[in-house]
């Protein structure tokens, strides 16, 4: 019995030493990190905060605290000073204990804005019927190809001297009497466009209607945006969904001649 009791005592002593060793090691690592500048102060909330919550009341109640995290674990734009929260309102849900990026605070600087618009692009929204917008089977981050069809395109408009002739009444009259070819054409308006946001008409039970209009917000380069607006006003647009990691393809304009007489148009 005495030997068994001695074993228990020794086990307790060893466990205590091991616990103390772990504590001292952890403390030493933390002190080394602090000394080496590897930790950074960030602000976290002690409670969950809903979107559109004014933060001044929570500040006065002491609902925020400062914690230290490794520098390489600091989120982009993390709030590091309580002054950054004064007079502000949340724009998204904030969980207790998590770092608070400025993108979750109204008025905070968000790269690309609330839509995450890629650099050098601009966002345009358009509502299209389901079939033209892939029946709404889209999500933010998808990439699509946009086609546009124009009717009654006249070769007169492709004449490089058209503007000069338009200022000459006699030349313009002669052109108007000429037999100018007119045709319909479909073009690849933009080979690859990123989808930023999708909103679809809903049924009474909250499910997607499937056949209703789909509102898409898309990211365009400036020249693509101009062409897209023109196509919406003067033609019809259609979209196709690109598979993941597959690039869009730019194609030559298509007319009925290419369909029925392909060998004549090469």
C-alpha positions as CSV (number, residue, x, y, z in Angstrom):
1,X,0.0,0.0,0.0
2,X,2.8,2.4,0.9
3,X,4.5,1.7,-2.4
4,X,1.3,2.4,-4.3
5,X,0.7,5.6,-2.4
6,X,4.3,6.7,-3.2
7,X,3.6,6.0,-6.9
8,X,0.5,8.2,-6.8
9,X,2.4,11.0,-5.1
10,X,5.2,10.8,-7.7
11,X,2.7,10.9,-10.5
12,X,1.1,14.0,-9.1
13,X,4.4,15.7,-8.7
14,X,5.4,14.8,-12.3
15,X,2.1,16.1,-13.6
16,X,2.5,19.3,-11.8
17,X,6.0,19.7,-13.1
18,X,4.8,19.0,-16.7
19,X,2.0,21.6,-16.3
20,X,4.4,24.2,-15.0
21,X,6.8,23.4,-17.8
22,X,4.1,23.9,-20.5
23,X,3.0,27.2,-18.8
24,X,6.5,28.5,-18.6
25,X,7.2,27.5,-22.2
26,X,4.1,29.1,-23.5
27,X,4.8,32.2,-21.5
28,X,8.4,32.3,-22.9
29,X,7.1,31.9,-26.5
30,X,4.7,34.8,-26.0
31,X,7.3,37.0,-24.4
32,X,9.7,36.2,-27.3
33,X,6.9,37.0,-29.8
34,X,6.2,40.3,-28.0
35,X,9.9,41.1,-27.9
36,X,10.4,40.3,-31.5
37,X,7.4,42.3,-32.6
38,X,5.4,39.3,-33.8
39,X,2.1,40.1,-32.1
40,X,-0.3,42.9,-32.9
41,X,-3.1,44.5,-31.0
42,X,-6.6,44.2,-32.6
43,X,-10.1,45.1,-31.5
44,X,-12.7,42.3,-31.0
45,X,-16.3,42.4,-29.8
46,X,-17.3,40.6,-26.6
47,X,-20.8,40.1,-28.1
48,X,-22.3,39.3,-31.5
49,X,-23.3,42.4,-33.4
50,X,-26.0,42.5,-36.0
51,X,-25.7,44.5,-39.3
52,X,-26.8,48.1,-39.2
53,X,-25.9,48.4,-35.5
54,X,-24.7,51.8,-34.2
55,X,-21.5,51.2,-32.3
56,X,-21.3,54.2,-29.9
57,X,-23.7,52.5,-27.5
58,X,-21.6,49.3,-27.4
59,X,-18.4,51.4,-26.9
60,X,-19.9,53.1,-23.9
61,X,-20.9,49.7,-22.5
62,X,-17.4,48.4,-22.8
63,X,-18.4,45.7,-25.3
64,X,-15.0,45.7,-27.1
65,X,-11.6,44.6,-26.0
66,X,-8.0,44.5,-27.2
67,X,-6.4,41.2,-27.9
68,X,-3.0,40.3,-29.3
69,X,-2.7,38.0,-32.3
70,X,0.3,37.0,-34.5
71,X,1.1,39.5,-37.2
72,X,0.6,36.9,-39.9
73,X,-2.9,36.1,-38.6
74,X,-4.2,39.7,-38.7
75,X,-7.0,40.0,-41.2
76,X,-6.8,42.7,-44.0
77,X,-8.0,46.0,-42.7
78,X,-8.5,44.8,-39.1
79,X,-9.6,47.5,-36.6
80,X,-6.8,48.2,-34.2
81,X,-8.1,51.2,-32.3
82,X,-11.4,51.9,-30.6
83,X,-11.4,55.3,-32.2
84,X,-12.0,53.6,-35.6
85,X,-15.4,52.5,-34.3
86,X,-16.7,55.8,-32.9
87,X,-19.7,57.2,-34.8
88,X,-19.8,54.2,-37.1
89,X,-22.4,51.5,-37.9
90,X,-21.9,47.9,-38.9
91,X,-22.6,47.0,-42.5
92,X,-22.4,43.3,-41.9
93,X,-22.7,40.8,-39.0
94,X,-19.8,40.7,-36.5
95,X,-19.2,37.7,-34.4
96,X,-18.0,37.8,-30.8
97,X,-14.2,37.3,-30.5
98,X,-13.5,37.7,-34.2
99,X,-11.3,40.4,-35.7
100,X,-13.3,43.2,-37.2
101,X,-12.3,44.2,-40.7
102,X,-13.1,47.8,-41.7
103,X,-15.1,46.3,-44.6
104,X,-17.8,45.4,-42.0
105,X,-18.1,49.0,-40.9
106,X,-20.1,51.5,-42.9
107,X,-17.8,54.1,-44.4
108,X,-14.8,51.7,-44.2
109,X,-12.5,51.4,-47.1
110,X,-13.4,48.2,-49.0
111,X,-11.1,47.2,-51.9
112,X,-13.4,47.2,-55.0
113,X,-16.3,48.6,-53.0
114,X,-19.2,46.5,-51.6
115,X,-19.4,44.6,-54.8
116,X,-15.7,43.7,-55.0
117,X,-15.2,45.3,-58.4
118,X,-11.9,44.3,-60.0
119,X,-9.4,47.0,-60.5
120,X,-9.9,48.9,-63.8
121,X,-13.4,47.6,-64.2
122,X,-16.9,49.1,-63.6
123,X,-20.2,47.5,-62.6
124,X,-23.3,47.5,-64.6
125,X,-26.6,45.8,-63.7
126,X,-29.1,44.5,-66.2
127,X,-32.4,42.6,-66.0
128,X,-32.9,39.8,-68.6
129,X,-35.4,37.1,-69.2
130,X,-34.4,33.7,-67.7
131,X,-33.3,32.0,-70.9
132,X,-31.0,34.9,-71.9
133,X,-29.4,34.9,-68.4
134,X,-28.8,31.1,-68.2
135,X,-32.1,30.8,-66.2
136,X,-30.4,32.4,-63.2
137,X,-28.0,29.5,-62.7
138,X,-25.3,31.9,-61.8
139,X,-23.4,33.1,-58.7
140,X,-21.0,35.8,-57.9
141,X,-17.6,34.9,-59.2
142,X,-18.9,33.0,-62.3
143,X,-17.6,34.2,-65.7
144,X,-19.8,34.5,-68.8
145,X,-19.5,35.3,-72.5
146,X,-21.9,38.0,-73.8
147,X,-23.3,37.9,-77.3
148,X,-25.2,40.7,-79.1
149,X,-27.4,40.5,-82.1
150,X,-28.1,43.6,-84.3
151,X,-30.7,43.8,-87.0
152,X,-30.6,45.9,-90.2
153,X,-26.9,46.6,-90.1
154,X,-25.9,48.6,-93.2
155,X,-22.5,48.6,-94.9
156,X,-23.0,52.3,-95.3
157,X,-22.1,52.7,-91.6
158,X,-18.9,50.8,-92.2
159,X,-17.7,53.2,-94.9
160,X,-14.6,55.0,-93.4
161,X,-15.6,58.1,-95.4
162,X,-19.2,58.1,-94.1
163,X,-18.7,61.1,-91.8
164,X,-17.3,63.2,-94.6
165,X,-20.1,62.2,-97.0
166,X,-22.7,63.0,-94.3
167,X,-21.6,66.6,-94.4
168,X,-21.9,66.7,-98.2
169,X,-25.7,66.9,-99.0
170,X,-25.2,65.8,-102.7
171,X,-23.0,62.8,-101.7
172,X,-25.4,61.8,-98.9
173,X,-28.4,61.9,-101.4
174,X,-26.5,59.7,-103.8
175,X,-25.7,57.3,-101.0
176,X,-29.3,57.1,-99.9
177,X,-30.4,56.1,-103.4
178,X,-27.7,53.5,-103.7
179,X,-28.3,49.8,-103.3
180,X,-26.7,49.4,-99.8
181,X,-26.5,45.9,-98.4
182,X,-28.4,45.4,-95.1
183,X,-27.9,42.3,-92.9
184,X,-28.3,41.0,-89.4
185,X,-25.3,39.9,-87.3
186,X,-24.4,38.3,-84.0
187,X,-21.1,39.2,-82.4
188,X,-19.1,38.3,-79.3
189,X,-19.5,41.5,-77.4
190,X,-17.3,40.5,-74.5
191,X,-15.5,37.1,-74.4
192,X,-15.2,36.9,-70.6
193,X,-17.1,39.0,-68.0
194,X,-17.2,38.4,-64.2
195,X,-20.5,38.1,-62.5
196,X,-20.5,40.2,-59.3
197,X,-24.1,39.6,-58.0
198,X,-27.3,37.8,-59.0
199,X,-30.9,38.5,-58.0
200,X,-33.8,36.4,-59.3
201,X,-37.5,36.9,-59.2
202,X,-39.1,34.7,-56.4
203,X,-42.3,32.8,-56.1
204,X,-44.7,33.4,-53.2
205,X,-43.1,30.6,-51.3
206,X,-39.7,32.3,-51.6
207,X,-38.3,29.8,-54.2
208,X,-36.7,31.0,-57.5
209,X,-39.3,31.4,-60.2
210,X,-37.0,30.0,-62.9
211,X,-38.8,31.8,-65.8
212,X,-38.8,35.4,-64.4
213,X,-36.3,38.1,-65.0
214,X,-32.8,37.7,-63.6
215,X,-30.9,40.8,-62.5
216,X,-27.2,40.5,-63.0
217,X,-24.5,42.9,-61.9
218,X,-21.4,42.5,-64.1
219,X,-17.8,43.8,-64.1
220,X,-16.8,45.4,-67.4
221,X,-13.7,47.1,-68.7
222,X,-14.7,50.7,-69.8
223,X,-14.8,49.9,-73.5
224,X,-16.8,46.7,-72.9
225,X,-19.3,48.7,-70.7
226,X,-19.8,51.2,-73.5
227,X,-20.4,48.4,-76.1
228,X,-22.7,46.6,-73.6
229,X,-24.9,49.7,-73.1
230,X,-25.1,50.2,-76.9
231,X,-26.1,46.6,-77.4
232,X,-28.8,46.9,-74.8
233,X,-30.2,50.0,-76.5
234,X,-29.9,49.0,-80.1
235,X,-29.8,45.2,-80.2
236,X,-30.4,42.1,-78.1
237,X,-28.0,40.4,-75.7
238,X,-27.5,36.7,-74.8
239,X,-25.2,35.1,-72.3
240,X,-23.4,31.8,-71.9
241,X,-21.8,30.4,-68.8
242,X,-18.1,29.5,-69.0
243,X,-16.8,26.4,-67.2
244,X,-14.5,27.0,-64.3
245,X,-10.9,27.9,-65.4
246,X,-11.9,28.0,-69.0
247,X,-11.2,31.2,-70.9
248,X,-13.8,32.9,-73.2
249,X,-13.3,32.9,-77.0
250,X,-13.6,35.9,-79.3
251,X,-15.2,35.0,-82.6
252,X,-15.7,36.9,-85.9
253,X,-19.1,38.4,-86.5
254,X,-21.7,35.9,-87.8
255,X,-24.3,36.6,-90.5
256,X,-26.7,34.3,-92.4
257,X,-24.1,34.1,-95.2
258,X,-21.6,32.3,-92.9
259,X,-24.3,29.8,-92.0
260,X,-25.5,28.9,-95.5
261,X,-22.5,29.8,-97.7
262,X,-19.5,29.3,-95.4
263,X,-17.2,28.5,-98.3
264,X,-18.1,31.7,-100.0
265,X,-17.3,33.9,-97.1
266,X,-13.8,32.6,-96.2
